[in-house]
Amino acid sequence: MPRYNYIALDARGQESSGVLDAESQNDAVAQLRQAGYFPKSLSEEGKGGKAKAKAVKAAGGGGGALKKEIKLNINIPFLEKKTIKPRTLMIFTRQLATLIDAGLPLLRGLTVLSKQEPDPVLKKTIVSIAESVQAGGTFSEALTGHPKIFNKLYVNMVKAGELGGVLEIVLLRLAEFQEKAQKIKNKVVAAMFYPAIVLLIAVVIMGFLLVFIVPKFEAIFADMLGGKELPGLTQFVIGASNLVKDNWILLIGGIFGLGVAYKFAAGTPKGSAFIDAFLLRSPVFGDLTRKSSISRFSRTLGTLVTSGVPILQALNITRDTAGNAVVAGAISKVHDAVREGESIIQPLEASGVFPPMVISMIDVGEETGQLPEMLLKVADVYDDEVDNAVTGLTSLLEPVMIVFLAVVVGTIVIALFLPLISIITGMQNQ
């Protein structure tokens, strides 16, 4: 019976080697798997005077080792995609939680998901994570190597789940958190989408009329009115037309420059704080921005603390993922207060972001020792508030934007028809 030299990993990731008798290479792999080992390499003894290691395929290893494929890849680093969609990450998280809850080991679950994952970036990432786990590292340590896909919130919740032995529960909470966060984000984007589209259409129509239509009417008026003074509204529209037609490069450059300036300002602490404060106090979108920020803060902090992350660490993560500089500043003050053994209520009140109802609910949760549960209840309440705010904002903006579009186009049309009325009246008098 042939003898095989092997190198394998045990359940703790420790490497061991040895020799075993088996009828075939597949039989040797099966024996190792039955003994609780994950084969890394396997070679038959005595072939060619020297044992030649062969990589064990995933199919033979039962998922213990990942299949290696040699491919010719030409990657340009700055063009290579390194992120994935939130929905893709959410599906992966839920699938992994389901597999672990069904009794599959973590490494086996990662192997299964790597085979069926359609997204190439996530597929490559899962393979890398599985190799790290197979080499003896923890799941949370492997996730830290991919910060553009797994943020601090994700990594710390997984770490808390590993320490508490409830990884599948934490992964399910993560999936639910991602689903609700994505739902809120989609609602806010939907509320912004309609006015942005109407505004874009208004700008395109106005630009077309000013650049192509108004100059033709200006020539007609010059020929038929013989230098007679035009109505004030018509002169204004013709002046705007000449301005756009003669300086369109400067106008486009100005718009581009404003976009660059906004990006630059948003990237600085003071600029970001100013923009976020303005958004919170803006007359139309301020209420929606405030409610979505409160919902995000409450759900993130509540989910982290419920999953076993220490409160100070949870506050730091919540601050980093707040998405609003004003809210992040308030969370920093809460962190300092908690570190000094004080209540979190005073910093929340001083921020001016959180309404009295939210502060009262958090105060009750803190006094009764049920702060995580109360935070999640606040998040549920404000999820509904965001939904109602989006519905109300959409119903308000639809007629406003339609009237705006009608006023813009109607002003230009009226300005062009006023001289025509004078021309027609003069022709009738003659």
C-alpha positions as CSV (number, residue, x, y, z in Angstrom):
1,M,0.0,0.0,0.0
2,P,1.4,3.4,-0.9
3,R,2.7,5.7,1.8
4,Y,2.1,9.5,1.7
5,N,3.9,12.4,3.3
6,Y,1.6,15.1,4.4
7,I,1.6,18.6,5.9
8,A,-1.7,19.7,7.5
9,L,-3.3,22.2,9.9
10,D,-5.4,21.2,12.9
11,A,-8.5,23.1,14.1
12,R,-6.4,25.7,15.9
13,G,-4.3,26.4,12.8
14,Q,-1.2,24.6,14.1
15,E,0.9,22.9,11.4
16,S,1.8,19.2,11.6
17,S,3.4,16.7,9.3
18,G,3.7,12.9,9.1
19,V,3.3,9.7,7.0
20,L,0.2,7.6,6.5
21,D,-0.8,4.5,4.5
22,A,-3.6,5.0,1.9
23,E,-4.8,3.3,-1.3
24,S,-4.8,6.7,-3.2
25,Q,-4.2,10.4,-2.7
26,N,-8.0,10.9,-2.3
27,D,-8.1,8.3,0.4
28,A,-5.2,10.0,2.2
29,V,-7.0,13.3,2.1
30,A,-10.2,11.6,3.5
31,Q,-8.3,10.1,6.3
32,L,-6.8,13.4,7.3
33,R,-10.2,15.1,7.1
34,Q,-11.7,12.4,9.3
35,A,-9.0,13.0,11.9
36,G,-9.8,16.7,12.0
37,Y,-6.9,18.0,9.9
38,F,-6.9,20.4,6.9
39,P,-4.4,19.1,4.3
40,K,-2.0,21.7,2.8
41,S,0.3,19.4,0.8
42,L,0.5,15.7,0.0
43,S,3.1,13.6,-1.8
44,E,3.6,9.9,-2.3
45,E,6.7,8.4,-0.7
46,G,9.5,7.0,-2.9
47,K,8.5,8.5,-6.3
48,G,11.5,9.6,-8.3
49,G,13.7,9.3,-5.2
50,K,12.4,12.5,-3.9
51,A,8.9,13.5,-2.6
52,K,7.3,16.1,-4.8
53,A,4.7,18.1,-3.0
54,K,1.3,18.5,-4.7
55,A,-1.2,21.2,-3.8
56,V,-4.3,19.6,-2.4
57,K,-7.4,20.7,-4.4
58,A,-10.5,22.0,-2.6
59,A,-12.6,19.3,-4.0
60,G,-10.4,16.6,-2.5
61,G,-9.9,18.5,0.8
62,G,-13.6,18.9,1.5
63,G,-13.3,22.7,1.7
64,G,-10.4,22.6,4.1
65,A,-8.0,24.2,1.6
66,L,-8.8,26.6,-1.1
67,K,-8.3,25.7,-4.7
68,K,-5.3,27.5,-6.3
69,E,-5.6,28.5,-9.9
70,I,-2.7,30.0,-11.9
71,K,-4.0,32.8,-14.0
72,L,-2.2,35.5,-16.0
73,N,-3.5,38.7,-14.5
74,I,-2.4,42.2,-15.6
75,N,-3.6,44.6,-12.9
76,I,-3.1,48.3,-12.9
77,P,-3.2,49.3,-9.2
78,F,-4.9,52.7,-9.5
79,L,-7.6,51.2,-11.9
80,E,-8.3,48.1,-9.9
81,K,-11.6,48.1,-8.1
82,K,-11.2,47.7,-4.4
83,T,-14.7,48.3,-3.0
84,I,-18.0,46.5,-3.2
85,K,-21.6,47.6,-3.0
86,P,-23.2,47.6,0.5
87,R,-25.9,45.2,-0.7
88,T,-23.2,42.7,-1.8
89,L,-21.6,42.9,1.7
90,M,-25.0,42.5,3.4
91,I,-25.8,39.3,1.4
92,F,-22.3,37.8,2.2
93,T,-22.8,38.6,5.9
94,R,-26.2,37.0,6.1
95,Q,-25.1,33.9,4.1
96,L,-22.0,33.4,6.3
97,A,-24.2,33.8,9.5
98,T,-26.6,31.2,8.1
99,L,-23.8,28.7,7.3
100,I,-22.2,29.0,10.7
101,D,-25.6,28.8,12.5
102,A,-26.2,25.5,10.5
103,G,-23.1,24.0,12.1
104,L,-20.4,24.6,9.4
105,P,-17.0,25.6,10.6
106,L,-16.0,29.2,9.7
107,L,-13.3,28.0,7.2
108,R,-15.7,25.7,5.5
109,G,-18.3,28.5,5.3
110,L,-15.8,30.9,3.7
111,T,-14.8,28.2,1.2
112,V,-18.4,27.6,0.1
113,L,-19.1,31.3,-0.3
114,S,-15.8,31.9,-2.2
115,K,-16.9,29.4,-4.8
116,Q,-20.3,30.9,-5.4
117,E,-19.5,34.6,-5.0
118,P,-20.1,36.4,-8.4
119,D,-18.4,39.7,-7.4
120,P,-14.7,39.3,-8.3
121,V,-13.5,41.8,-5.6
122,L,-15.4,40.1,-2.8
123,K,-14.4,36.6,-4.1
124,K,-10.8,37.6,-4.0
125,T,-11.2,39.0,-0.5
126,I,-13.0,35.9,0.8
127,V,-10.2,33.7,-0.5
128,S,-7.6,35.9,1.2
129,I,-9.6,35.9,4.5
130,A,-9.9,32.1,4.4
131,E,-6.2,31.7,3.9
132,S,-5.5,33.9,6.9
133,V,-7.9,31.9,9.0
134,Q,-6.4,28.6,7.7
135,A,-2.9,29.9,8.7
136,G,-4.1,30.3,12.3
137,G,-5.4,33.9,12.5
138,T,-8.7,34.9,13.8
139,F,-11.6,36.0,11.6
140,S,-11.5,39.6,12.9
141,E,-7.8,39.9,12.4
142,A,-8.2,38.7,8.8
143,L,-10.9,41.4,8.2
144,T,-8.6,44.2,9.3
145,G,-6.5,43.5,6.2
146,H,-9.4,44.8,4.0
147,P,-10.4,48.2,5.5
148,K,-12.1,49.4,2.3
149,I,-14.6,46.6,2.5
150,F,-14.9,45.9,6.3
151,N,-15.1,49.1,8.4
152,K,-14.3,49.4,12.1
153,L,-17.9,48.8,13.0
154,Y,-17.9,45.4,11.2
155,V,-14.5,44.3,12.5
156,N,-15.2,45.2,16.1
157,M,-18.6,43.5,16.1
158,V,-17.0,40.3,14.7
159,K,-14.3,40.5,17.3
160,A,-16.9,40.8,20.1
161,G,-18.8,37.9,18.6
162,E,-15.6,35.8,18.6
163,L,-14.8,36.6,22.2
164,G,-18.4,35.8,23.3
165,G,-18.7,32.7,21.2
166,V,-21.8,34.1,19.4
167,L,-20.3,34.9,16.0
168,E,-23.4,33.8,14.1
169,I,-25.7,36.0,16.2
170,V,-23.4,39.0,15.7
171,L,-23.3,38.4,12.0
172,L,-27.1,38.3,11.8
173,R,-27.2,41.6,13.7
174,L,-24.7,43.0,11.3
175,A,-26.8,41.9,8.3
176,E,-29.9,43.4,9.8
177,F,-28.0,46.6,10.6
178,Q,-26.8,46.9,7.0
179,E,-30.3,46.2,5.6
180,K,-31.9,49.0,7.7
181,A,-29.0,51.4,7.1
182,Q,-29.3,50.8,3.3
183,K,-33.0,51.2,3.5
184,I,-32.7,54.7,5.2
185,K,-30.0,55.7,2.7
186,N,-32.1,54.7,-0.3
187,K,-35.0,56.8,1.1
188,V,-32.9,59.9,1.5
189,V,-31.4,59.5,-1.9
190,A,-34.9,59.0,-3.4
191,A,-35.9,62.3,-1.7
192,M,-33.0,64.1,-3.3
193,F,-33.2,62.5,-6.7
194,Y,-36.5,64.1,-7.9
195,P,-35.5,67.7,-7.3
196,A,-32.0,67.1,-8.7
197,I,-33.5,65.7,-12.0
198,V,-36.0,68.5,-12.4
199,L,-33.3,71.1,-11.7
200,L,-31.0,69.5,-14.3
201,I,-33.8,69.5,-16.9
202,A,-34.6,73.1,-16.1
203,V,-30.9,74.1,-16.6
204,V,-30.6,72.1,-19.9
205,I,-33.8,73.7,-21.3
206,M,-32.8,77.2,-20.2
207,G,-29.3,76.7,-21.7
208,F,-30.8,75.5,-25.0
209,L,-33.2,78.4,-25.2
210,L,-30.5,81.0,-24.3
211,V,-27.8,79.7,-26.6
212,F,-29.8,78.7,-29.7
213,I,-33.3,80.2,-29.7
214,V,-32.9,83.7,-28.2
215,P,-30.1,84.9,-30.6
216,K,-32.4,84.1,-33.6
217,F,-35.2,86.1,-32.1
218,E,-32.7,88.9,-31.4
219,A,-31.8,89.1,-35.1
220,I,-35.5,89.1,-36.0
221,F,-36.2,92.0,-33.6
222,A,-33.3,94.0,-34.9
223,D,-34.5,93.7,-38.5
224,M,-38.2,94.3,-37.9
225,L,-38.2,96.9,-35.1
226,G,-35.5,99.0,-36.6
227,G,-33.7,99.9,-33.4
228,K,-36.8,100.5,-31.4
229,E,-36.3,99.9,-27.7
230,L,-37.3,96.4,-26.5
231,P,-39.3,95.7,-23.3
232,G,-37.2,95.4,-20.1
233,L,-37.9,91.7,-19.7
234,T,-36.8,91.0,-23.3
235,Q,-33.6,93.0,-22.8
236,F,-32.9,91.0,-19.6
237,V,-33.3,87.7,-21.4
238,I,-31.2,88.8,-24.4
239,G,-28.5,90.0,-22.0
240,A,-28.5,86.6,-20.2
241,S,-28.3,84.9,-23.6
242,N,-25.3,86.9,-24.7
243,L,-23.6,86.3,-21.3
244,V,-24.1,82.5,-21.6
245,K,-23.2,82.4,-25.3
246,D,-20.0,84.5,-25.0
247,N,-18.8,83.1,-21.6
248,W,-20.0,79.4,-21.6
249,I,-16.5,78.1,-21.0
250,L,-16.1,80.4,-18.0
251,L,-19.5,79.4,-16.7
252,I,-18.8,75.7,-17.0
253,G,-15.3,76.3,-15.4
254,G,-17.0,78.1,-12.6
255,I,-19.4,75.3,-11.9
256,F,-16.6,72.8,-12.0
257,G,-14.6,75.1,-9.7
258,L,-17.4,75.2,-7.2
259,G,-17.6,71.4,-7.2
260,V,-13.8,71.2,-6.5
261,A,-14.1,73.8,-3.8
262,Y,-16.9,71.9,-2.2
263,K,-14.9,68.7,-2.2
264,F,-11.9,70.4,-0.8
265,A,-13.9,72.1,2.0
266,A,-15.7,68.8,2.8
267,G,-12.3,67.2,3.2
268,T,-11.2,69.7,5.9
269,P,-12.5,69.5,9.5
270,K,-13.7,73.1,9.6
271,G,-15.3,73.0,6.1
272,S,-17.0,69.6,6.9
273,A,-18.4,71.0,10.1
274,F,-19.7,74.1,8.4
275,I,-21.3,72.1,5.6
276,D,-22.9,69.6,8.0
277,A,-24.2,72.4,10.3
278,F,-25.7,74.1,7.3
279,L,-27.4,70.9,6.2
280,L,-28.9,70.4,9.6
281,R,-30.3,73.9,9.6
282,S,-31.4,74.1,6.0
283,P,-35.1,74.9,5.6
284,V,-36.0,72.0,3.3
285,F,-33.7,69.1,3.9
286,G,-32.6,70.0,7.5
287,D,-35.3,68.0,9.2
288,L,-34.6,64.9,7.0
289,T,-30.8,65.2,7.6
290,R,-31.3,65.5,11.4
291,K,-33.7,62.5,11.6
292,S,-31.5,60.2,9.5
293,S,-28.4,61.2,11.6
294,I,-30.2,60.4,14.8
295,S,-31.4,57.1,13.4
296,R,-27.9,56.2,12.3
297,F,-26.3,57.2,15.7
298,S,-28.9,55.2,17.7
299,R,-28.8,52.1,15.6
300,T,-25.0,52.0,15.4
301,L,-24.3,52.5,19.1
302,G,-27.2,50.2,20.1
303,T,-26.0,47.4,17.8
304,L,-22.4,47.7,19.0
305,V,-23.2,47.7,22.7
306,T,-25.8,44.9,22.4
307,S,-23.1,42.8,20.6
308,G,-20.7,43.1,23.5
309,V,-18.4,45.9,22.3
310,P,-17.2,48.1,25.3
311,I,-19.1,51.4,25.5
312,L,-16.0,53.7,25.0
313,Q,-14.9,51.7,22.0
314,A,-18.5,51.6,20.7
315,L,-18.6,55.4,21.0
316,N,-15.4,55.8,19.0
317,I,-16.7,53.6,16.2
318,T,-20.0,55.4,16.2
319,R,-18.2,58.7,15.9
320,D,-16.1,57.5,13.0
321,T,-19.2,56.2,11.1
322,A,-21.6,59.1,12.0
323,G,-21.5,60.7,8.6
324,N,-22.0,64.2,10.0
325,A,-19.3,66.3,11.6
326,V,-21.7,68.0,14.1
327,V,-23.1,64.6,15.3
328,A,-19.5,63.3,15.5
329,G,-18.5,66.2,17.6
330,A,-21.4,65.5,20.0
331,I,-20.4,61.9,20.2
332,S,-16.8,62.9,21.1
333,K,-18.1,64.9,24.0
334,V,-20.3,62.0,25.1
335,H,-17.2,59.7,25.0
336,D,-15.2,62.2,27.2
337,A,-18.1,62.4,29.6
338,V,-18.4,58.6,29.9
339,R,-14.7,58.2,30.3
340,E,-14.9,60.6,33.3
341,G,-17.8,58.6,34.8
342,E,-20.4,61.2,34.0
343,S,-23.8,60.9,32.2
344,I,-24.1,61.0,28.4
345,I,-27.2,63.3,28.6
346,Q,-25.5,66.7,29.1
347,P,-23.3,66.4,26.0
348,L,-26.3,65.3,23.9
349,E,-28.3,68.3,25.1
350,A,-25.5,70.7,24.4
351,S,-25.1,69.6,20.8
352,G,-28.5,71.0,19.8
353,V,-28.9,68.0,17.4
354,F,-31.0,65.7,19.5
355,P,-34.6,66.6,20.3
356,P,-35.9,66.3,23.9
357,M,-37.8,63.1,23.2
358,V,-34.6,61.3,22.2
359,I,-32.7,62.6,25.2
360,S,-35.5,61.6,27.6
361,M,-35.6,58.0,26.1
362,I,-31.8,57.7,26.4
363,D,-31.9,59.1,29.9
364,V,-34.5,56.5,30.9
365,G,-32.4,53.7,29.3
366,E,-29.3,54.8,31.1
367,E,-31.0,54.9,34.5
368,T,-32.7,51.5,34.1
369,G,-29.6,49.8,32.7
370,Q,-31.3,49.2,29.3
371,L,-29.4,51.7,27.2
372,P,-28.8,49.4,24.2
373,E,-32.4,48.4,24.0
374,M,-33.6,52.0,24.3
375,L,-31.2,53.1,21.6
376,L,-32.5,50.5,19.2
377,K,-36.1,51.7,20.0
378,V,-35.1,55.2,19.2
379,A,-33.6,54.0,15.9
380,D,-36.9,52.2,15.0
381,V,-38.9,55.3,15.8
382,Y,-36.6,57.5,13.7
383,D,-36.6,55.1,10.8
384,D,-40.4,55.7,10.6
385,E,-39.8,59.4,11.0
386,V,-37.4,59.4,8.1
387,D,-39.9,57.5,6.0
388,N,-42.6,60.0,6.8
389,A,-40.3,62.9,6.2
390,V,-39.3,61.5,2.8
391,T,-43.0,61.1,1.8
392,G,-43.8,64.6,2.9
393,L,-40.8,66.2,1.3
394,T,-41.5,64.4,-2.0
395,S,-45.1,65.5,-2.0
396,L,-44.0,69.1,-1.3
397,L,-41.2,69.3,-3.8
398,E,-43.1,67.9,-6.8
399,P,-45.4,70.9,-7.2
400,V,-42.6,73.4,-6.2
401,M,-40.2,72.0,-8.9
402,I,-42.9,71.9,-11.5
403,V,-43.8,75.6,-10.8
404,F,-40.0,76.4,-10.9
405,L,-39.6,74.8,-14.3
406,A,-42.7,76.5,-15.6
407,V,-41.5,79.9,-14.4
408,V,-38.1,79.5,-15.9
409,V,-39.4,78.5,-19.3
410,G,-42.4,80.8,-19.2
411,T,-40.3,83.8,-18.5
412,I,-38.1,83.2,-21.5
413,V,-41.2,82.6,-23.8
414,I,-43.0,85.7,-22.6
415,A,-39.9,87.8,-23.0
416,L,-39.6,86.6,-26.7
417,F,-43.3,87.2,-27.4
418,L,-43.6,90.7,-26.0
419,P,-41.7,92.3,-29.0
420,L,-43.7,90.1,-31.4
421,I,-46.9,91.7,-30.1
422,S,-45.4,95.1,-30.8
423,I,-44.5,94.0,-34.3
424,I,-47.9,92.5,-35.0
425,T,-49.6,95.7,-33.7
426,G,-47.5,97.9,-35.9
427,M,-48.2,95.8,-39.0
428,Q,-52.0,96.1,-38.3
429,N,-51.8,99.9,-37.9
430,Q,-50.0,100.1,-41.3
